[in-house]
Every structure is written in structure tokens, then in C-alpha cells.
Amino acid sequence: MAQEYDLVIVGGGTGGYVAAIRASQLGLKTAIVEKGKLGGTCLHKGCIPSKALLRSAEVFATAKKSEEYGVVTGEVSYNFVKIQERKNKIIDQLHKGVKHLMKQGKIDVFEGTGRILGPSIFSPMPGTISVEMNSGEENEMLLPKNVIVATGSRPRSLPGLEIDGELVITSDEALSMESLPESIIIVGGGVIGIEWASMLSDFGVEVTVIEYADRIIPTEDKEISKEMQRLMKKKGIKIVTSAKVLPETLSKENGVSISAEVKGEAKEFKGEKILVSVGRQANVEGIGIENTEIQVERGFIQTNEFFQTKESHIYAIGDVIGGLQLAHVASHEGIIAVEHIAGEDTHTLDYNLVSKCIYSNPEVAQVGLTEDQAKEQGFNIKTGKFSFRAIGKALVFGESDGFVKIVADKDTDDILGVHMIGPHVTDMISEAGLAMVLDATPWEVANTIHPHPTLSEAIGEAALAVDGKAIHS
């Protein structure tokens, strides 16, 4: 028998389950269809497991230099099986929490693959959801007034570079490795590639990063990229930029080898494994989009500012629509979509105000425009920069590399962007995000009294530096 809902969400990742909770709060009868596990990629194959491994790598790296802190430990080693067990324990705990939230919100969860059907006896419009149950039971038919597609994304590969799950892997396979290789080639020096490079290097793996662009983390401010490259090389990571990988040269004899065209010359690289990290592609296949008027361009579902598709009762959020493929973005997109469905007076999302983080060692965080972007948009800019080397708490931590940089409009004094590289900056970026939401000026940030000694003092000093008034430089 078909079941009726106000809203059915196809995909139970971060965007999907957050949208479901908000819908429940607004009194909508809601269901989620999820073919894997609630929490999706972020919880099971992305944000959480990778950060758990990064934390273990950070502890190991710190322990190896503990004598610098006056702590004598003897020889330090790691047990990768226990590291994976700790990661899995964290995932399990959070997974139970998400399931509890679904029960608490009286949200029905269907474990299976959801597919949008076209107009039928059930509905004159496309949107009926057929669920092929994982259990093998008869398909469930769900009759929603509204649908949110939140099917997420998966790792992309390069044409001709086949992922075999053993020697040539993506982050999905890397997260479940039972042991670490002695050496690895990482194809792609973006966010995910640099996080893996940092983590594996801290565990003692010999790492080579091959990046197509002329610098690693190319979406960051140029000064951030330059500093990250310097610090990655300091770790012993080999960085190769302006390099075009040649998939046809892949060899799997005695590990792996592959060539890349670097400045017109083919160079060979060898390792035990290759980790391909060249972005993610949306999961738009097999969900019934062809039964609707939904538009897909460049592999992503097209929506308006409230995340409606061409079918006004079908919405889409998260990685499946492209843009900023971040868990916290998907969550906010889901909330906006649900509030629009419910007729609430909701806001639209200003992606320029979204904070973005890289959880490498050192960390990177940014919000707003880079210096180059600000110039390209015609702003008359001024900048302030302050090093962690002059911050007492950074010296106490033993992590004084990096800096905070603020880009501001010289004409209006508005902050246009804030960029950080250094210790724990992912925990500090929200202050900058709030400053931008409130249209703060560097003067206002500088006159926010930052407690001493804290790492956040670098933000206040960078704000002073915008007008040449930094105290400790």
C-alpha cells in the first residue's frame, strides 16, 4: 500500500538528515530513503573518518618530537589496526546518534534505493518514489507532496585511469586500508589530496603529490598555497605542479608507476599505491531524473536560489547540485529548501560567506574573497598579515608556522576575505565568518579584545595590520 508524506528525501547524508529534522520541526510528515547508512559520505567515507585518521597522525607526529616539550617517551610507534578501530568507534557512535534523531523526530527511514517515477495513477506529476528495499522485500511506494534529492557524490577518476581498489585507489578505499603503504603517489593537490598527503607523511609514508595546476590547493589565496607548499616540502613531501598525468603509462609491476608531462617533458613516478584525488561527481544516475523535467548540466542538477528544480515540487541540495561540495553547505541548503516548502520566510545562501577548511597539518581555513579575486572584481584593496611566530600560544603549542591574512576594501573598509594557515585555524575561522556576515571592518575586529595567550590573537593583530597598526610585528 502506498504511503503518503508531505516530504520524502532521497538520500540520508548530512544534507538529507538535517533537512528531515527541520521538516519535522515544522510539522511536515517526513521520510528519508537511504540505500547505505544514515549520515552518508561525510559520516562514513569522508569528513569524520578522515579527520579521525588525521588526528591519530597528528598525535603520532607530536609524540615523535615529545622531547622538545621535555617529555621523554622512548621509541614511538603506531598500531594502525587500533587507529582504524578508533575511527570506526567514532563513526558508530555518531551513526547511532543520527538514528536516534530520526526516531526523536518521528521521521520514517526506508533502507533502499529510491527512484522518482513519472506521472501515474498515483500522481499527475512526477514525484512518486519507488523504493527498492535492501532487504529484498517488495518495493515500497511513497506518495510525497514534495521531494528533496540529496544523493550526494562519489570520487571522480581520470579518464583511462581505472580504479582497481588495490593499487589504484580513491579516498573511499584509502579509508579502509588495513595497513599503510611505504610510498604513495597522490594524483591531485586539492583539499582532499593535501589532507591525505599530510596524514600519510605524518605516519611516515613517502608521499609524492602530482598537481595539474601551477600550485597546490589552487582555490586558496596564493600566499596560502605558497606557504602550504613550503611546509609540505619541509615534511619531506615531494610536490610536482603543472603536471599532466598520462594514464596510458600506468604500470602495476612491483607496485605502481605512472608518468606525467611536466613542462613538456615526461617524468616517471613510482610508489606502492596511487591515490586519485581529482574531485567528486554527482550521483544523478539511477534515481529517475529522466522521468522528470529536472535539468542536469555538467553532471549536476540545476536549481534556483531556494533549491527548486524545474519540477517546482522537487528540490535538490548538497553535492548533487555542485557548487561548494561541503557538508555544512548541504545542511544549510536543506534547511532553506524545507523552509521554502513549508512557506516560511526563509533566506537565500550567500556562498561568499561560507567558511572552508583543510584539516591538514598545518590546517587551512578561509572565508570570502582571495586577494586575486578581490582585484579581479574591481575592489581597491588593502591587506593585513600576521605570523603565528609572534603569538605566544603558538610557541607554547610548538606550532608557530603560518599566518592570518585579511583582505579589505580600501574604499569602504569592509572585510572582503580572511585566510589562515597554521595551528587550529579551522576552529578559529568562524570569528571571521561572523565578521563578514555582520559587515565588520578590520577596526571592529581589532577592537574585539582577544584573550591572551590565545591563537586568536593573530586575527586581532592581522586586523590591526590592515592599517599598519599591528602591535607585535
Secondary structure, DSSP 4 states (H G I P E B T S, - for coil): --EEEEEEEE--BHHHHHHHHHHHHTT--EEEEESS-TBHHHHHHSHHHHHHHHHHHHHHHHHHTGGGGT----S----HHHHHHHHHHHHHHHHHHHHHHHHHTT-EEEEEEEEE--S-SS-SSS--EEEEETT-PPPEEEEEEEEEE---EEE---TT----SSSEE-HHHHTT-SS--SEEEEE--SHHHHHHHHHHHHTT-EEEEE-SSSSSSTTS-HHHHHHHHHHHHHHT-EEE-SEEEEEEEEE-SSSEEEEEEETTEEEEEEESEEEE-S-EEE--TTSSGGGS---EETTEE---TT-B-SSTTEEE-GGGG-SS--HHHHHHHHHHHHHHHTT-------GGG--EEE-SSSEEEEEE--HHHHHHTT--EEEEEEEGGG-HHHHHHT----EEEEEEETTT--EEEEEEEETTGGGTHHHHHHHHHTT--HHHHHTS---SS-TTHHHHHHHHHTTT--S--
